Amino acid sequence: MPMIEIDKVSKWYGAFQVLKNCSTTVDKGEVVVVCGPSGSGKSTLIKTVNALEPFQQGRIAVNGQSVGDRGTNLPQLRARIGMVFQNFELFPHLSIMRNLALAQTMVLKRSGEEAIERGLKLLDRVGLIAQKDKFPGQLSGGQQQRVAIARALAMDPIAMLFDEPTSALDPEMINEVLDVMVELAKEGMTMMVVTHEMGFARKVAHRVVFMDQGEIVEDAAKNDFFGSPRSDRAQTFLSKILNH
Amino acid sequence: MFENFDFDVIARSWQALIFQGLAFTAQVTLLAMAGGIVLGTLLAMMRLSSFKPLAWVAAGYVNLLRSIPLVLVIFWFYFLVPYIGAWIIGAPRPIPVGAFTSALVTFIMFEACYYCEIMRAGIQSIPSGQANAGYALGMNYWQMMGRVILPQAFRNMTPVLLTQTIVLFQDVSLVYIISLPDFVTIASKIAQRDGRLIEMYLFVAVVYLAICLLLSHFVKRLQTRFAIAR
């Protein structure tokens, strides 16, 4: 059964259509990379998965539960879908430890000790345990993004969404974040990743979804996509970002 | 130039002035600040609501009260609160409301409009990604607001909120018109009794000046210390 099911989703901003009849799936344990030129709607698409962006047509289900239904308990569903943002979005008024513990205690109703224990384990995993009492503003971008990943993992998600997780980083910090993501993928985490990092896609993606102007132009297994993209638009895009 | 003045009137009455008058003014200021910030924050959340009728009601309320002079609002509330109270609880007669309660309700409702605009700016100054991060972690609106947005908005806006409170502190003197025993009312009563108006009003002005300068200085120091590192 697919973990994330996107079925004929369309979205408009006023008269402008940002998503055109998009359909794709992410199976359990699968890593799907979504790429495409800027403005193609890929960030919008990934945000519809946990209903941060509403959509007007189509259906999205996560773990069989429909996202757009009125009856769906959205907070409960979102708590199980981890999300990592382009600008990290750590809470700047809270220490790193409290960033990790806040939603665990408030949303999952874990005890304080339990939340701290889980938080420390994940901080250790992303190699930042020494920073636990610092504030986000005292960390580098790469460190902040690793904390953000740890914060999402602390909720024990059934799937992870990454919205351009390395786009706001200085080049020398990209790898420390990608390394964490690669490791996560190898452990079998279900991941949907919007990124331009084609190296990451080659290394761990199972499938690549290529978007342009709000449409899913190509949805192919990794080797097919890199080996012989069928559409002209995907070929042009690949030649632009691979040959520099 | 001061030979005809008799500053002894202050020496004779300073205890009543400070411990009754100024204490009363401080009490109204602090209570109205607390109530005003709470109500103002709720109004700000309403104004920013995506549910439009809620936003309109809040905007109408804020704009209405901000375009009426405070003296009029104090007067109106003084006469209207007993009737509104009766209407709310369904009593046949206007319920007796003390001048103090009436004044406090007035200041809370009036200052809430200004605190609302400050908090609205404060909430809007927090990047929308913060709200998304809260929601993505499974928080509901109130959890997200209460733990993510408002704490940051409050911190950013504390200096401005306190500056507005300094204005409120001065505005409280307007309760003079409904004869509440604030600092100015007591001072003017003593001044009239002893025929020492100029001396007394000079003293009142100096006290206000000293307190407000002190508070402004304090706010300025907070401003540099309170900024959140991003």
Boltz contact constraints between the chains, C-beta under 6 A:
constraints:
  - contact:
      token1: [A, 50]
      token2: [B, 136]
      max_distance: 6.0
  - contact:
      token1: [A, 52]
      token2: [B, 132]
      max_distance: 6.0
  - contact:
      token1: [A, 75]
      token2: [B, 138]
      max_distance: 6.0
  - contact:
      token1: [A, 75]
      token2: [B, 140]
      max_distance: 6.0
  - contact:
      token1: [A, 78]
      token2: [B, 136]
      max_distance: 6.0
  - contact:
      token1: [A, 78]
      token2: [B, 138]
      max_distance: 6.0
  - contact:
      token1: [A, 79]
      token2: [B, 138]
      max_distance: 6.0
  - contact:
      token1: [A, 83]
      token2: [B, 136]
      max_distance: 6.0
  - contact:
      token1: [A, 85]
      token2: [B, 129]
      max_distance: 6.0
  - contact:
      token1: [A, 87]
      token2: [B, 129]
      max_distance: 6.0
  - contact:
      token1: [A, 89]
      token2: [B, 129]
      max_distance: 6.0
  - contact:
      token1: [A, 89]
      token2: [B, 130]
      max_distance: 6.0
  - contact:
      token1: [A, 89]
      token2: [B, 133]
      max_distance: 6.0
  - contact:
      token1: [A, 91]
      token2: [B, 148]
      max_distance: 6.0
  - contact:
      token1: [A, 92]
      token2: [B, 228]
      max_distance: 6.0
  - contact:
      token1: [A, 92]
      token2: [B, 230]
      max_distance: 6.0
  - contact:
      token1: [A, 93]
      token2: [B, 151]
      max_distance: 6.0
  - contact:
      token1: [A, 93]
      token2: [B, 152]
      max_distance: 6.0
  - contact:
      token1: [A, 93]
      token2: [B, 228]
      max_distance: 6.0
  - contact:
      token1: [A, 103]
      token2: [B, 137]
      max_distance: 6.0
  - contact:
      token1: [A, 106]
      token2: [B, 143]
      max_distance: 6.0
  - contact:
      token1: [A, 107]
      token2: [B, 138]
      max_distance: 6.0
  - contact:
      token1: [A, 137]
      token2: [B, 229]
      max_distance: 6.0
  - contact:
      token1: [A, 137]
      token2: [B, 230]
      max_distance: 6.0
